[in-house]
Amino acid sequence: MNILITGGCGFVGVNLVKYLSGNDYTITILDNLSTGEKDYIEKLSLEKAPNIIIDDIRNEDAVARAVKGMDTVIHLAAQTSVVDSIENPRESWDINVTGTVNLLEACRQNNVERFVFASSNAVAGEQVPPIDEKMIPQPLSPYGASKLTGEALCSAYYHSFGLKTIALRFANLYGPYSDHKTSVIAKFIEWIKAENPFTVFGDGNQTRDFVHVDDISQAIQLSLESQKSQGEVFQIASGKETSINDLIEILSEAVEKQLQVNYKPGRKGEITRNYSDISKARKMLDFEPKIELKEGLKRLL
Ligand SMILES: NC(=O)c1ccc[n+]([C@@H]2O[C@H](COP(=O)([O-])OP(=O)(O)OC[C@H]3O[C@@H](n4cnc5c(N)ncnc54)[C@H](O)[C@@H]3O)[C@@H](O)[C@H]2O)c1
């Protein structure tokens, strides 16, 4: 199977390339290296090293060239920061929507069979958890809106052109190769390394669904083979609710000392409770998260 992975030099991409290595896949990466690093891939020293094309998904010609001859496209490249999308919504749209259209169009014109789209829980917005695929999405940010548009485009390209699309809504991911991320676990690890106290906005009782990046790779690999999930959207998560205070306790146990926390007033617009119902992915994709948070954090540390 010839696979193009956009954004393959980023956090999810590098972990995915590592996870898929050893299988009968020929992998090409398309990445503009805006946040990702070529070094991450080169240092994996894989027997079958992926071909890396350094270009931008906004460049229609470059995308058309990269997609030629592919059986499957896994589309990870994106402007991934909620904060950046609020500062510059047009850029978020250009990368996350126009970039996605460029890829879908190239897939349509080159008879690519399958398209796996990295969506996000951010499409859901404020909801009473657990979040599932049937809730009416209410994105709170341009980032969330751009991902929801990506899901809509995937549905349209499946129903209009038969491209086998699958949209996976990732929860809060953690794992190696995430030093450049501003997500809560990446920040906490950075502060542990620097021996800095943690800063937590609010009382720390807010909850999230933390899922190890290898479980995300598992879901993506299942999507490559699945015969019954075309045109569908799936929540991909641990399915477990963990508070920030619980997370700090788990980390304190792992580093064998009580980590110090400065609590600051909560930020406006922050979601209080968030976790996913993954029963649809369990049923239709045979997805089963394998890495418990305690174990995953230990490995990461
Ligand atoms: N990390 C998470 O917690 C999380 C949660 C939900 C969804 N996602 C989604 O998963 C995907 C991967 O996220 P990540 O955490 O690996 O982010 P990342 O920033 O580590 O990786 C994104 C990659 O895309 C590349 N890229 C960005 N803009 C590009 C462009 N215009 N053209 C070509 N390449 C470009 C970057 O250089 C980088 O290598 C994204 O679509 C993101 O929205 C991530």
The ligand as an SDF file (V2000), in Angstrom:
LIG
                    3D

 44 48  0  0  0  0  0  0  0  0999 V2000
   -2.0730   16.6140   19.4220 N   0  0  0  0  0  0  0  0  0  0  0  0
   -3.3530   16.5970   19.7980 C   0  0  0  0  0  0  0  0  0  0  0  0
   -3.6710   16.5680   21.0160 O   0  0  0  0  0  0  0  0  0  0  0  0
   -4.4550   16.5850   18.7550 C   0  0  0  0  0  0  0  0  0  0  0  0
   -5.7800   16.5240   19.1960 C   0  0  0  0  0  0  0  0  0  0  0  0
   -6.7980   16.5230   18.2480 C   0  0  0  0  0  0  0  0  0  0  0  0
   -6.4930   16.5520   16.8980 C   0  0  0  0  0  0  0  0  0  0  0  0
   -5.1930   16.6120   16.4870 N   0  0  0  0  0  0  0  0  0  0  0  0
   -4.9290   16.6900   15.0370 C   0  0  0  0  0  0  0  0  0  0  0  0
   -3.9420   15.7170   14.6990 O   0  0  0  0  0  0  0  0  0  0  0  0
   -3.1380   16.1950   13.6170 C   0  0  0  0  0  0  0  0  0  0  0  0
   -1.6710   16.1180   13.9860 C   0  0  0  0  0  0  0  0  0  0  0  0
   -1.4250   16.9880   15.0960 O   0  0  0  0  0  0  0  0  0  0  0  0
   -0.0320   17.0340   15.8530 P   0  0  0  0  0  0  0  0  0  0  0  0
   -0.3290   17.1220   17.2950 O   0  0  0  0  0  0  0  0  0  0  0  0
    0.8630   15.9730   15.3350 O   0  0  0  0  0  0  0  0  0  0  0  0
    0.5030   18.4680   15.3880 O   0  0  0  0  0  0  0  0  0  0  0  0
    1.9750   18.9100   14.9630 P   0  0  0  0  0  0  0  0  0  0  0  0
    1.9900   20.3970   14.9110 O   0  0  0  0  0  0  0  0  0  0  0  0
    2.9820   18.2290   15.8200 O   0  0  0  0  0  0  0  0  0  0  0  0
    2.0800   18.3170   13.5020 O   0  0  0  0  0  0  0  0  0  0  0  0
    1.5100   18.9410   12.3800 C   0  0  0  0  0  0  0  0  0  0  0  0
    2.4650   18.7160   11.2120 C   0  0  0  0  0  0  0  0  0  0  0  0
    1.9050   19.3520   10.0630 O   0  0  0  0  0  0  0  0  0  0  0  0
    2.9070   20.1520    9.4260 C   0  0  0  0  0  0  0  0  0  0  0  0
    2.1990   21.2390    8.7570 N   0  0  0  0  0  0  0  0  0  0  0  0
    1.5350   22.2910    9.3510 C   0  0  0  0  0  0  0  0  0  0  0  0
    1.0390   23.1210    8.4080 N   0  0  0  0  0  0  0  0  0  0  0  0
    1.3780   22.5840    7.2090 C   0  0  0  0  0  0  0  0  0  0  0  0
    1.1530   22.9710    5.8480 C   0  0  0  0  0  0  0  0  0  0  0  0
    0.4900   24.1080    5.5570 N   0  0  0  0  0  0  0  0  0  0  0  0
    1.6400   22.1890    4.8610 N   0  0  0  0  0  0  0  0  0  0  0  0
    2.3300   21.0540    5.1460 C   0  0  0  0  0  0  0  0  0  0  0  0
    2.5860   20.6460    6.4020 N   0  0  0  0  0  0  0  0  0  0  0  0
    2.1080   21.3940    7.4180 C   0  0  0  0  0  0  0  0  0  0  0  0
    3.8070   20.6080   10.5620 C   0  0  0  0  0  0  0  0  0  0  0  0
    5.1060   20.9800   10.1320 O   0  0  0  0  0  0  0  0  0  0  0  0
    3.8310   19.3560   11.4450 C   0  0  0  0  0  0  0  0  0  0  0  0
    4.8440   18.4670   11.0670 O   0  0  0  0  0  0  0  0  0  0  0  0
   -3.6230   17.6320   13.3390 C   0  0  0  0  0  0  0  0  0  0  0  0
   -4.5090   17.5920   12.2410 O   0  0  0  0  0  0  0  0  0  0  0  0
   -4.3510   18.0120   14.6090 C   0  0  0  0  0  0  0  0  0  0  0  0
   -5.3390   18.9900   14.3690 O   0  0  0  0  0  0  0  0  0  0  0  0
   -4.1770   16.6300   17.3870 C   0  0  0  0  0  0  0  0  0  0  0  0
  1  2  1  0
  2  3  2  0
  2  4  1  0
  4  5  1  0
  4 44  2  0
  5  6  2  0
  6  7  1  0
  7  8  2  0
  8  9  1  0
  8 44  1  0
  9 10  1  0
  9 42  1  0
 10 11  1  0
 11 12  1  0
 11 40  1  0
 12 13  1  0
 13 14  1  0
 14 15  2  0
 14 16  1  0
 14 17  1  0
 17 18  1  0
 18 19  2  0
 18 20  1  0
 18 21  1  0
 21 22  1  0
 22 23  1  0
 23 24  1  0
 23 38  1  0
 24 25  1  0
 25 26  1  0
 25 36  1  0
 26 27  1  0
 26 35  1  0
 27 28  2  0
 28 29  1  0
 29 30  1  0
 29 35  2  0
 30 31  1  0
 30 32  2  0
 32 33  1  0
 33 34  2  0
 34 35  1  0
 36 37  1  0
 36 38  1  0
 38 39  1  0
 40 41  1  0
 40 42  1  0
 42 43  1  0
M  CHG  2   8   1  16  -1
M  END
$$$$
